[in-house]
């Protein structure tokens, strides 16, 4: 299915416009995570099991 370029561009601009507000409350999230913080829910941690020594990426948070 071909990409609808005008809709794709409008969607990109919309996301770019709200990103600042979305991230404004997060502070230094990299430091939070380096210091052992997690954004995973208890249920997710239980399903994943022992994560010691492993690295994770949330696939909905990747850039393309």
The first five atom37 places (N, CA, C, CB, O) and aatype in JSON, in Angstrom:
{
  "aatype": [20, 20, 20, 20, 20, 20, 20, 20, 20, 20, 20, 20, 20, 20, 20, 20, 20, 20, 20, 20, 20, 20, 20, 20, 20, 20, 20, 20, 20, 20, 20, 20, 20, 20, 20, 20, 20, 20, 20, 20, 20, 20, 20, 20, 20, 20, 20, 20, 20, 20, 20, 20, 20, 20, 20, 20, 20, 20, 20, 20, 20, 20, 20, 20],
  "atom_mask": [
    [1, 1, 1, 1, 1],
    [1, 1, 1, 1, 1],
    [1, 1, 1, 1, 1],
    [1, 1, 1, 1, 1],
    [1, 1, 1, 1, 1],
    [1, 1, 1, 1, 1],
    [1, 1, 1, 1, 1],
    [1, 1, 1, 1, 1],
    [1, 1, 1, 1, 1],
    [1, 1, 1, 1, 1],
    [1, 1, 1, 1, 1],
    [1, 1, 1, 1, 1],
    [1, 1, 1, 1, 1],
    [1, 1, 1, 1, 1],
    [1, 1, 1, 1, 1],
    [1, 1, 1, 1, 1],
    [1, 1, 1, 1, 1],
    [1, 1, 1, 1, 1],
    [1, 1, 1, 1, 1],
    [1, 1, 1, 1, 1],
    [1, 1, 1, 1, 1],
    [1, 1, 1, 1, 1],
    [1, 1, 1, 1, 1],
    [1, 1, 1, 1, 1],
    [1, 1, 1, 1, 1],
    [1, 1, 1, 1, 1],
    [1, 1, 1, 1, 1],
    [1, 1, 1, 1, 1],
    [1, 1, 1, 1, 1],
    [1, 1, 1, 1, 1],
    [1, 1, 1, 1, 1],
    [1, 1, 1, 1, 1],
    [1, 1, 1, 1, 1],
    [1, 1, 1, 1, 1],
    [1, 1, 1, 1, 1],
    [1, 1, 1, 1, 1],
    [1, 1, 1, 1, 1],
    [1, 1, 1, 1, 1],
    [1, 1, 1, 1, 1],
    [1, 1, 1, 1, 1],
    [1, 1, 1, 1, 1],
    [1, 1, 1, 1, 1],
    [1, 1, 1, 1, 1],
    [1, 1, 1, 1, 1],
    [1, 1, 1, 1, 1],
    [1, 1, 1, 1, 1],
    [1, 1, 1, 1, 1],
    [1, 1, 1, 1, 1],
    [1, 1, 1, 1, 1],
    [1, 1, 1, 1, 1],
    [1, 1, 1, 1, 1],
    [1, 1, 1, 1, 1],
    [1, 1, 1, 1, 1],
    [1, 1, 1, 1, 1],
    [1, 1, 1, 1, 1],
    [1, 1, 1, 1, 1],
    [1, 1, 1, 1, 1],
    [1, 1, 1, 1, 1],
    [1, 1, 1, 1, 1],
    [1, 1, 1, 1, 1],
    [1, 1, 1, 1, 1],
    [1, 1, 1, 1, 1],
    [1, 1, 1, 1, 1],
    [1, 1, 1, 1, 1]
  ],
  "atom_positions": [
    [[0.84, -1.18, 0.0], [0.0, 0.0, 0.0], [0.89, 1.24, 0.0], [-0.96, 0.0, 1.22], [1.74, 1.38, 0.88]],
    [[0.72, 2.13, -0.95], [1.55, 3.33, -1.01], [1.26, 4.28, 0.16], [1.32, 4.05, -2.34], [0.14, 4.33, 0.67]],
    [[2.29, 5.01, 0.56], [2.14, 5.98, 1.65], [1.44, 7.22, 1.13], [3.52, 6.34, 2.27], [1.81, 7.75, 0.08]],
    [[0.45, 7.68, 1.86], [-0.23, 8.94, 1.56], [0.66, 10.06, 2.1], [-1.7, 9.0, 2.18], [0.57, 10.42, 3.27]],
    [[1.52, 10.6, 1.24], [2.54, 11.57, 1.67], [1.97, 12.77, 2.43], [3.3, 12.06, 0.46], [2.51, 13.13, 3.48]],
    [[0.9, 13.42, 1.96], [0.38, 14.57, 2.72], [-0.08, 14.18, 4.13], [-0.78, 15.21, 1.97], [0.18, 14.91, 5.09]],
    [[-0.74, 13.04, 4.26], [-1.19, 12.59, 5.58], [0.0, 12.21, 6.45], [-2.15, 11.39, 5.45], [0.03, 12.51, 7.64]],
    [[0.98, 11.55, 5.85], [2.19, 11.17, 6.58], [2.9, 12.42, 7.1], [3.13, 10.35, 5.68], [3.32, 12.44, 8.26]],
    [[3.04, 13.41, 6.29], [3.71, 14.66, 6.69], [2.91, 15.4, 7.75], [3.92, 15.56, 5.47], [3.49, 15.94, 8.69]],
    [[1.6, 15.43, 7.63], [0.76, 16.07, 8.64], [0.88, 15.35, 9.98], [-0.72, 16.11, 8.18], [0.94, 15.98, 11.04]],
    [[0.92, 14.03, 9.94], [1.08, 13.25, 11.16], [2.43, 13.52, 11.81], [0.92, 11.75, 10.85], [2.52, 13.69, 13.03]],
    [[3.49, 13.57, 11.0], [4.83, 13.86, 11.51], [4.88, 15.23, 12.17], [5.87, 13.79, 10.38], [5.42, 15.37, 13.27]],
    [[4.32, 16.24, 11.52], [4.3, 17.59, 12.1], [3.52, 17.63, 13.4], [3.69, 18.59, 11.11], [3.92, 18.31, 14.35]],
    [[2.42, 16.9, 13.46], [1.61, 16.86, 14.68], [2.39, 16.25, 15.84], [0.33, 16.06, 14.43], [2.39, 16.79, 16.94]],
    [[3.05, 15.12, 15.58], [3.86, 14.48, 16.63], [4.99, 15.4, 17.07], [4.44, 13.15, 16.14], [5.25, 15.51, 18.27]],
    [[5.66, 16.05, 16.13], [6.76, 16.96, 16.47], [6.27, 18.12, 17.33], [7.42, 17.49, 15.19], [6.99, 18.59, 18.21]],
    [[5.05, 18.58, 17.07], [4.5, 19.71, 17.82], [4.22, 19.35, 19.28], [3.23, 20.2, 17.15], [4.33, 20.2, 20.16]],
    [[3.85, 18.12, 19.56], [3.48, 17.74, 20.93], [4.62, 17.08, 21.7], [2.3, 16.81, 20.9], [4.49, 16.86, 22.91]],
    [[5.72, 16.77, 21.04], [6.81, 16.06, 21.71], [7.36, 16.84, 22.9], [7.93, 15.78, 20.72], [7.62, 16.25, 23.95]],
    [[7.53, 18.14, 22.77], [8.05, 18.95, 23.87], [7.18, 18.86, 25.11], [8.18, 20.39, 23.45], [7.69, 18.67, 26.21]],
    [[5.88, 18.99, 24.94], [4.97, 18.89, 26.08], [4.98, 17.48, 26.67], [3.54, 19.28, 25.66], [4.93, 17.31, 27.89]],
    [[5.04, 16.5, 25.81], [5.04, 15.11, 26.27], [6.27, 14.81, 27.12], [4.98, 14.15, 25.07], [6.19, 14.09, 28.11]],
    [[7.41, 15.36, 26.73], [8.66, 15.08, 27.43], [8.98, 16.06, 28.55], [9.78, 15.08, 26.45], [9.92, 15.83, 29.3]],
    [[8.23, 17.13, 28.68], [8.58, 18.19, 29.63], [8.6, 17.74, 31.08], [7.62, 19.33, 29.48], [9.32, 18.32, 31.89]],
    [[7.83, 16.74, 31.43], [7.75, 16.29, 32.82], [8.79, 15.23, 33.17], [6.37, 15.74, 33.1], [8.89, 14.83, 34.33]],
    [[9.56, 14.77, 32.21], [10.42, 13.62, 32.43], [11.75, 13.96, 33.1], [10.68, 12.96, 31.13], [12.39, 13.07, 33.66]],
    [[12.18, 15.2, 33.04], [13.46, 15.56, 33.64], [14.59, 14.79, 32.97], [13.45, 15.27, 35.15], [14.57, 14.58, 31.76]],
    [[15.58, 14.39, 33.76], [16.72, 13.64, 33.22], [16.41, 12.16, 33.27], [18.03, 13.96, 34.01], [16.85, 11.44, 34.17]],
    [[15.63, 11.7, 32.3], [15.21, 10.3, 32.28], [16.39, 9.35, 32.07], [14.18, 10.08, 31.18], [16.38, 8.24, 32.6]],
    [[17.4, 9.76, 31.33], [18.57, 8.9, 31.13], [19.26, 8.63, 32.46], [19.57, 9.54, 30.13], [19.64, 7.49, 32.74]],
    [[19.42, 9.66, 33.3], [20.04, 9.47, 34.62], [19.16, 8.57, 35.47], [20.25, 10.84, 35.33], [19.67, 7.68, 36.17]],
    [[17.85, 8.78, 35.43], [16.91, 7.95, 36.18], [17.1, 6.47, 35.83], [15.46, 8.38, 35.89], [17.15, 5.62, 36.72]],
    [[17.2, 6.17, 34.53], [17.37, 4.79, 34.1], [18.76, 4.25, 34.43], [17.13, 4.68, 32.6], [18.89, 3.1, 34.85]],
    [[19.8, 5.07, 34.25], [21.16, 4.64, 34.61], [21.26, 4.31, 36.09], [22.19, 5.73, 34.25], [22.01, 3.41, 36.48]],
    [[20.52, 5.02, 36.92], [20.55, 4.81, 38.37], [19.65, 3.66, 38.81], [20.13, 6.07, 39.08], [19.42, 3.47, 40.0]],
    [[19.14, 2.88, 37.85], [18.34, 1.7, 38.18], [16.85, 1.88, 38.12], [18.7, 1.25, 39.52], [16.1, 0.96, 38.44]],
    [[16.38, 3.07, 37.72], [14.95, 3.31, 37.61], [14.34, 2.48, 36.49], [14.67, 4.79, 37.37], [15.05, 2.02, 35.59]],
    [[13.06, 2.28, 36.54], [12.37, 1.54, 35.5], [11.04, 2.2, 35.18], [12.15, 0.08, 35.93], [10.42, 2.82, 36.05]],
    [[10.6, 2.07, 33.96], [9.29, 2.55, 33.56], [8.35, 1.38, 33.28], [9.4, 3.46, 32.32], [7.24, 1.56, 32.79]],
    [[8.83, 0.17, 33.59], [8.02, -1.02, 33.38], [7.04, -1.22, 34.53], [8.91, -2.26, 33.22], [7.36, -0.91, 35.67]],
    [[5.87, -1.73, 34.22], [4.88, -2.06, 35.23], [5.25, -3.37, 35.9], [3.46, -2.14, 34.61], [5.95, -4.2, 35.32]],
    [[4.79, -3.56, 37.12], [5.06, -4.79, 37.88], [4.7, -6.03, 37.07], [4.28, -4.78, 39.2], [5.45, -7.0, 37.06]],
    [[3.55, -5.99, 36.41], [3.11, -7.14, 35.61], [4.09, -7.45, 34.48], [1.72, -6.89, 35.03], [4.35, -8.61, 34.18]],
    [[4.64, -6.4, 33.86], [5.61, -6.58, 32.78], [6.89, -7.2, 33.33], [5.92, -5.24, 32.1], [7.45, -8.11, 32.72]],
    [[7.35, -6.71, 34.47], [8.56, -7.26, 35.09], [8.38, -8.74, 35.43], [8.93, -6.47, 36.35], [9.29, -9.54, 35.24]],
    [[7.2, -9.09, 35.93], [6.92, -10.49, 36.26], [6.94, -11.36, 35.02], [5.56, -10.62, 36.96], [7.49, -12.47, 35.04]],
    [[6.37, -10.89, 33.93], [6.34, -11.65, 32.68], [7.73, -11.8, 32.07], [5.42, -10.99, 31.67], [8.05, -12.84, 31.48]],
    [[8.57, -10.78, 32.22], [9.9, -10.81, 31.63], [10.88, -11.68, 32.4], [10.44, -9.41, 31.53], [11.84, -12.19, 31.84]],
    [[10.64, -11.84, 33.69], [11.56, -12.64, 34.51], [12.82, -11.86, 34.84], [11.92, -13.93, 33.79], [12.83, -10.63, 34.8]],
    [[13.89, -12.58, 35.16], [15.14, -11.96, 35.57], [15.79, -11.22, 34.41], [16.1, -13.02, 36.13], [16.08, -11.82, 33.37]],
    [[16.01, -9.93, 34.58], [16.6, -9.1, 33.53], [18.03, -8.71, 33.86], [15.77, -7.85, 33.33], [18.64, -7.92, 33.13]],
    [[18.59, -9.24, 34.93], [19.94, -8.88, 35.34], [20.93, -9.13, 34.2], [20.35, -9.66, 36.6], [20.99, -10.23, 33.65]],
    [[21.7, -8.11, 33.86], [22.71, -8.23, 32.82], [22.17, -8.13, 31.4], [23.42, -9.51, 32.98], [22.91, -8.34, 30.44]],
    [[20.88, -7.83, 31.26], [20.28, -7.72, 29.93], [19.87, -6.28, 29.65], [19.05, -8.65, 29.81], [19.68, -5.49, 30.58]],
    [[19.75, -5.95, 28.38], [19.29, -4.63, 27.96], [17.99, -4.79, 27.19], [20.37, -3.91, 27.09], [17.8, -5.76, 26.46]],
    [[17.1, -3.83, 27.35], [15.79, -3.87, 26.69], [15.57, -2.6, 25.89], [14.66, -4.05, 27.72], [16.13, -1.55, 26.19]],
    [[14.74, -2.72, 24.88], [14.28, -1.54, 24.15], [12.78, -1.68, 23.96], [15.02, -1.39, 22.76], [12.28, -2.76, 23.62]],
    [[12.06, -0.6, 24.19], [10.62, -0.57, 23.99], [10.39, -0.24, 22.52], [9.92, 0.48, 24.94], [10.71, 0.87, 22.08]],
    [[9.86, -1.16, 21.76], [9.78, -1.01, 20.31], [8.92, 0.17, 19.86], [9.26, -2.27, 19.7], [9.09, 0.67, 18.75]],
    [[8.0, 0.61, 20.69], [7.19, 1.76, 20.3], [7.96, 3.06, 20.49], [5.9, 1.79, 21.11], [7.46, 4.12, 20.12]],
    [[9.14, 3.0, 21.04], [9.92, 4.2, 21.29], [11.1, 4.35, 20.34], [10.42, 4.19, 22.71], [11.99, 5.15, 20.59]],
    [[11.12, 3.6, 19.27], [12.24, 3.7, 18.35], [11.97, 4.78, 17.31], [12.5, 2.34, 17.67], [10.82, 5.12, 17.04]],
    [[13.01, 5.29, 16.75], [12.91, 6.29, 15.68], [13.12, 5.57, 14.35], [13.97, 7.46, 15.87], [13.9, 4.62, 14.28]],
    [[12.45, 6.01, 13.32], [12.66, 5.43, 11.98], [12.82, 6.52, 10.97], [11.51, 4.51, 11.59], [13.01, 6.24, 9.79]]
  ]
}
